[in-house]
Amino acid sequence: MTGEMNILPLPPTTPATSRPLVVSGELLKLLTPMEGLISVGQTAKAEVLSLKQTDQTFQLLLKVTLDSGRQTTVQATSTQPLPQGTSLAITQPSASNLAITVQQAIASNVATLTRIDTAQLPVGTLLQGKVVTAQVMPQVPGQPTVYRSMVSLLNTALSGSTLSIDSPTPLRIGTLLSALVQDTQTLKFVPLSSRQEQLAVTQQLVSQQSRQGSLDGLIKVLQNLPPSDQTSSDLRAAVDKLLAGLPDIQQLSTPKGLAQALANSGLFLEAKLLVGQNPTLTPDMKGDLLKLIAQLTPSLPANTNLNAIIAANTLAQALPSFVRSALGMLGQVSAKPLPTSFPLPERLLQSQDGENDLEHLLRLAAAAVSRLQSHQLSSLEQTGVTDDGRLLNTWQLEIPMRNLQDIVPLQVKFQREEAPEKEQPQERRDEREPKQQLWRVELAFDMEPLGPLQIQAQLIKGSLSSQLWAERPYTASLIESNLAGLRERLLASGLNVGDLDCHLGTPPQGPQTLLEQRWVDETA
């Protein structure tokens, strides 16, 4: 969608950062009547915690602070959209209603913006936001229809603020928007096909990473699952199938075994479903986890701990819509952005008080699915076109591998980078050379007695460079003493070997830590 949208006009005397809005006499209808919430003749303070549009009304979650200092939250409906963060002064004329005596948006960072301060956000700044409300304004004879919306900003220094805009086209609630600042009162839509998907992926990451749990924690519990009357034969079969699909180091040491482990890691489950493959015919870590959860849910007692139910609902919210449909699960997604990290940190969930074995197992399984989806979303977030026109594809995944009696999570990230195509004369286009591809591989694992290890390698035109990091001095020394032998084996396999070094510690964080490789050899 392209075009211009106008920010609502602002009186000259009003500050540029906010629009204090005063409304008196507005009635808020409580969803649940509460007798005596506010004493007769008394006034309470309230803050809007959330805003949701339902048809032509708006549903609010209010935090009410009484004169005594006691706080409570209530749900109410309003005929006007009151932005999140708005401060209210309210009374209670009846058990079912609250009355606004004064409404004042007192904080600039949460106030409804009605103009852009171009000193803070210069012309050309890209704003990203989510549509919170949408209304059709009364039509003026002879004038086009105007649609008024509130947009919650997701980036820049104004992140968390609400922007009120008028648009000639309706904006669907929940839509993610990108727009360029044109002047203090005008924004211009940016086509959203790829940018919208990227923003949605980034938003998803925070919810996934906040509830994810390490795969080895779940697998250790499954290996030691005690026999119980609660454990059905179908549940046992699901557990046995999941454990049987775990590869060992020997399997991962062969090209065929490694390819099979990557295909079955869960990264490609949705792709298999989209092309019509039956995930029950081949092992798949994510598919096996979902089958385990399907067997766990009916086995739980009627008085199941609330946390287990939350874990199951969390899983339903996390699944993409077409997978939820395929598995008969429902849910909605809501999240905030979070930077990508590799490797994902270890996170173990402890059993909670009053929680039985199956409830804990359900929480672990749901957390394991969220961890796999954190890798999937990180892959999508890091896939696209770079600033200088190169096409970057990323595949990030995690494989639990057997090492004798231990389960070692192996985190892997592949990146393929292609140089931008150069314009060539028509007569030479049929003779163009194959695109140059730069491959990067990152590995992270913790294996006894070596301890935590991270490896970064890159390959371009048959030339390989690599850096290794070990957190234990003994391991770093051991690797350093064997680098010459590794170099000889790589040369024997037909590769040209560049830098090959080992360091004590962990890789420095940030985009500048990637192994540098120029597309043009300046010494040629």
N, C-alpha and C positions, 0 to 999 in steps of 0.2 A: 504494500500500500504506500503510495506516495501522495504528496500534496502538502498544503500548509495548514497549520492549526494555530489559533490565536489564543494567547493568554488573556484572561479577563482584564478589562481596563481598570486602572488604579487611579484613585484621586491623587493629585500632586502632593498633597500634604501627608500622605501615608508613607511610612518607611518602605524601603525597597525590599526588605527581607520578609515581611509578613503583612497580613491584612487582619487587624483586629476586627472581629465580627461580633456585633452586639445584637442579641436576640432576647426578647422578653416574652414570657407567656407561652412559649412552646411547651406542649405536653409530650412527655415520653411515656409510652405504655409499657408497664412491666410485663414480661412474659409469664412470670410467676408472681401473683399478688402477694405483697408483704405488708401486713398490718403493723403500723408503728415503727417503720424503718427510721423515719425522721420525726421527731416529736413536733406537735403542733406549735407553730410560731418559731420553729428553729430552721436554720439553713445549714446545709451540708455542702462540702466540696466534693466534686466528682471529676474524674479524668477518664477520657475515652481510651480504652485499651485496644479495641479493635472495631472495625467497621465492615459490614457486609451488606450488600444490596440484595433485597428480595422483592422482585417485581417493582412496584412503585414506592416501597417503603425501605427503610434502612435498619438493620439489626445492629445494636451496639452492645459491647461489653464494657460496663462502667465499674471503675474502682471508686467506691464511696467512702469518704473520710468524715466521720461524725465529729462534733465538737469535743466529745470525750477522748478523741484520738483513735477510737476503734474503727477498723477498716473492714469492708466487705465488698464483694463483687456481685453485681446484678446484671441481668440481661434485659434489654428494653428495645422498643422499636420507636423510630422517629420518622417524620415526613421529610426531614432535612438531613443531608449527609453531614455528619459532624466528624471531621478528620481525626485520625488517631493522634493522641497527644493533646487534644483540646481540653482546656480546663473549664469546668462549669460550676455555677452556684445553683443549687436546686433545693426545692421544698417538696413536700408530699401532701397534695390536697386530698388524695384518697388512697386506698390500699393498692389500687391497680395502676396508679399514675404518679409520675414525678413531673414537677413544673420547673422550667428553667427561669431563674430570675435574672441572671447575667451570664452570658457566654463570652469568654475572652480567650483567644489563642495567645498564651502568654510567652511561649518559648519559640524563638525564631527558627530553631532547628526542627520543630514539629508543626509549625504554623502552615496554613494553606498559602502557598505562594501565588501571587497574582501578577508577577513580573519577574524577569530575569535580571539580576545584577551583572551586567557585562564586565564589570571590573573583576568580579569573582569568577564568572563563567564567560570567557571571551567569545565573540562571534566565531562560529565553527566548532564549538565544543559539542561533543556527542553526549546526549542525555539518554539514559535508558530507564524505563519505568514500567510499572504494571498498573493496568486500569482497575481501579477499585470501585467506582460508581459510574453510571451512565444515565443521563436524563435527556428527554426531548424538551426543549424550551418552547414556551408559547410562541406560536408563529405570528410574525408581523406581516400584515397584508402587503403583498408585493415583494417580500423578502424571502430568501431561501431558508429552509429549515436549519436550525442550529442545534447541535447536540453538545451538551455540557457534561464533562467527565472530570473526575478526580483521579490523578495518576500518582501513585507512590513511587518516588525516585529511588533507584537502586544503585546509582554510581555517583561519582564526583563528591565534593565536600558537602553537598546537600542530600546525600543518601539518608533516607528515612523521612524526608520532608514530603509534603503532599502538594502537587501542582494542580491548579484548577484551569482547565482549558476549554475552549469552544472549537468545535470541528464541524466541517460541512458534511462529514460522513459519520455514521454511528460507530462507536468503539465498543467492541464486545468486552464484557467484564472478564477479567483474568488475562486479557491479551497483554503480551509483552511488546513494548514499543521502543523504537530507537528514533531519535530526532536530533537534528542539528540546530543549534542556536542561530537565528537569523538577526534578531535584535531584541530589545527588552520585552517586546510583546508578541513575538512571532517565532514559532518553531517549524522546521520542515521535516516531514517524515522521511526516513531512510528505508529503502526496500529491505524487508526483513527475512527473506527466505532462509538464508544461512545464518545471519546474525541472530535471529530469533531463536533458532535451534541451539546455537552456541550459548546464548544467555540462559535458556531453559536448562541446559546441561549443567552449567555452572551453578545455577540455583539449586539443582538437585543434590550436588555433592555434599553440601553441609549436612543435610538430613541423613544421607547415607553414612558419612564418616562419623557422625555423632553417635550412631547406634550400632556400628559395625563391631565385630569381635573376631579375634584370631581364629583361624581354621584349626590349628593344632589343639586348641582348648576343647573344641567340640569333639574332635576325633579321639582324643584321649579318654573322654567320657564315654564315647561309643565303644571303645575297646574294652572298657571295664564296666559296661552296663550289667548290673546284677540281674539274675532271673527274678521275675516278679509276676504276680497274677495280673498286674496292669499291662504287662508286655505281651501283646498279641503276636501270633505267628507272622502276620503281615508286617508288623513293625520290625520284628526280628529280621525278616527277609529284606526290608528296606535298608536296615543297618548293615547287614552282611553284603548287600550289593554295593553300597557306598564304600565300605572298607576294601572290598575286593578290587575296586577300580583304581586304588592308589598305586602309582608306579614306584619302583625302587630306583636306586642310583644306576644299576646296571642297565635298566630299560632306558633311562634318560641319557645314557652314554652312546646310544646308537641313533643314527638319523631317523630311522623309521619309528623307533620308540619315542623319541623326542617329539616328532610330528604328531603322533597319536596322543601324547600327553597334552600338547598344546590344544589340539582339537577338542579334547574332552575336559578342558579346564573350566568350562562354564562361560567363557568369553563369547562363544558363538551360539549359545542356546537359542537366542531370539532369531538369529540368521537361519538356523536350521528350521525353526517353526515357520518362518516366512516362506521358505521354499517348499514347505509341505513335508519335511522329514519327520518321522516319528521318533521323538527323543527317547522312547522306551526301548528302542532296538539297539542303541549304542550307549555306552557309559557317558555320562556328562555330570560333572560335579554339581553344577547349579540345579540341573534337573533332578538329580538324586537327592539333593537337599530338600527340594520342594516336595518330592514323594515322601520323604521322611516326615516333613511337617504335616502332610495330609494324613499320615498314619498316626501321628502323635495327637492331633486335635481331638478326635472322637474318643481317645483313650483316657483323656483327662477327667477327673471326677467333677461332679456338678459344682462343688465349692472351690473351683480352681482359683489360685491366687491371681489377683488382678494384674500383676506384672506379666504373667504368662499370656493373658488375653491381650494386653497391650503389645506384647512382642508379636503375636499373631496378626493383630491389626496393623502393626508397623510393617510387617512383611507385605500385606495386601496393598498398603499405600505405596510401597517401594516399587512394585512390579510395573513395568510398562503396560499400557492399556491392552495391547493385543495379547500379551502373555496372561494378564488377569482374565481376559475373556476365554483364552484357551484352557485355563486351569479352573475356571469357575469362581474366580475371586474378584472382589470389588474393592475400590479404594480411591483416594484422591491424593494428590501430591502438593506439597507446599514447602518451600525451602528458601534459604538465603545463600548467597555466594560464599565460596570458600576456596582459597588457593589450592592448587594441586600439589601433592607431595609424593615423592618416591624415595625409599620404600614406605609403605604404610606402616605406622608404628604398631608394635605388639599391644594388644588390648585383650585382657582376660576378664570374663564376667564371673563373679563369685556367686555362689548360691545364697539366696536371701532367706531371712527368717520365715518360717511357716511355709516354705516352698518345697514340694516333693520332687522326687527325681525326674519325673516326666515334665513337670513345669519348668524346671531348670534346663532340661534338654531342649524344650521348645524355644526358650529364650536364646540358648546357644546356637540353635539351628537358624533362627531368624537373624541373629547377629552375623552368622557366617554368610548368609545370602547377601546381607547388606555390604559385607566386606567385598564379596565378588563384584557386586554392582558398583562399589566405589572404584574398583579397577576399571570396569567397563566405562563408567562415566568419565573417568580420567582419560581414557583412550580417546573418547569423543571430543573432550575439551581440548586436547592437544593435537587434534587433526584439523587441517585447514591450510590456508595459503598464508605464508609468512609476509612480513612487510615488504620484502624485496622480491616477491612474486614466486617464491619456491613452494612447491606442493609438499606438505608434510603429513604423513600418515603414521599413527601411533597405535600400537597394540600393547596394552598393559594387563598383566594377569598374574595369577598365583597358583602354584601347583604344590599340594602337600605330597612330599616324597618320603618313602621309607628309607631309613638308614639304620640297619639292624633292627633294634626294638624301638627306635625313636621315630617320630614323625617330624620332618623338617620342612617348614613352608618355604618354598623357593619362589621369590618374587622376580618377575621378568618384565622388561619393557623393551620392545622393538620399535625403532623409528626408521622410516624410509623417507629420504628427502630427495626430491627431484629438482634439477635446475630448471629455470623458466625457459620455455621455447623461444628461440630467436627467429625473427622474421627472415624468411629466405625467398629468393626469386621463385616464381611459379615453376620454372623448368627444373629447379633443384629440389623441390619438395618431395618428389618421389625417391630421392636419393639421400634423404636426411639420415643422420646417424642416430642410433638408439640413444634415448635419454640417459644422461649420466645419473647414477643413483648413489647416494651416500647412505649407508646403513649404520645405525647406532644400536648397540645392545647394552642394556644394564641388567645386572644380576644382583640380588641381595638375599643372603641366607645366613643362618646361625647354626653351625654344625660342630658338635664336640668331636675332638678336643681343640678344634681350630678357633672356635668362637665366631663372632659376627664378621662377615666378609661382604664387601661390595666391589663389583667389577664394572668398569665402563670400557667399551671397545667400539671402534668404528672401522668400517671397511668401505673403501672406494677404489674402483678400478684395480682390484686385486691387491691393494695395499692395506695392511692391518696395523692399527695402533691400539694400545690398551693401557689402562691404569687400574691398579688394584689397591684396595684399602683394607687393612686388617686392624682390628682394635686391640689385639693382644701382641705384645712385643715378640714373643716366641714365634707366633704365626707369621708376622711380617718378616722376621729373619729367615724363617724356613722358606717362604715364597721367594725372597730375594736370592737365596742360594740356588734356587731351581729355575730362575728365569732364563739362564743360558740354555738349559735343556729344552725349555718350552719354545724358545726362539728357534732352535734347530728343528723341532718337530713341525712348527708352523712353516718354516722354509721348505721342509721336505714335502709338505702337502701342496706346494706350489704358490704360496702367498709371499708377497713382499712385506717384510716386517719393519715397521718404523719404531716409534717409542714403545717401550715395554718396561714399565716401572711399578714398584710396589711402595706404598706409603703406610705409615703407622697412623691410625685414627680413622676418621670418616671423611667422605668427600665434602668440600665446602658447598654450601647451598646457594642456589640462584642460577639463572640462565647462563651466566658467564662461565659456569663450571663445565659445560660441554667441551669435549675434546675439539679443538679448532682444526678445521680443514678447509683450505681455499679451493674454490671451484676452478680457479685459473692458476696454473703453475707458473709463477713469475720467473723461475729460473730456466724455463724451457727455451 
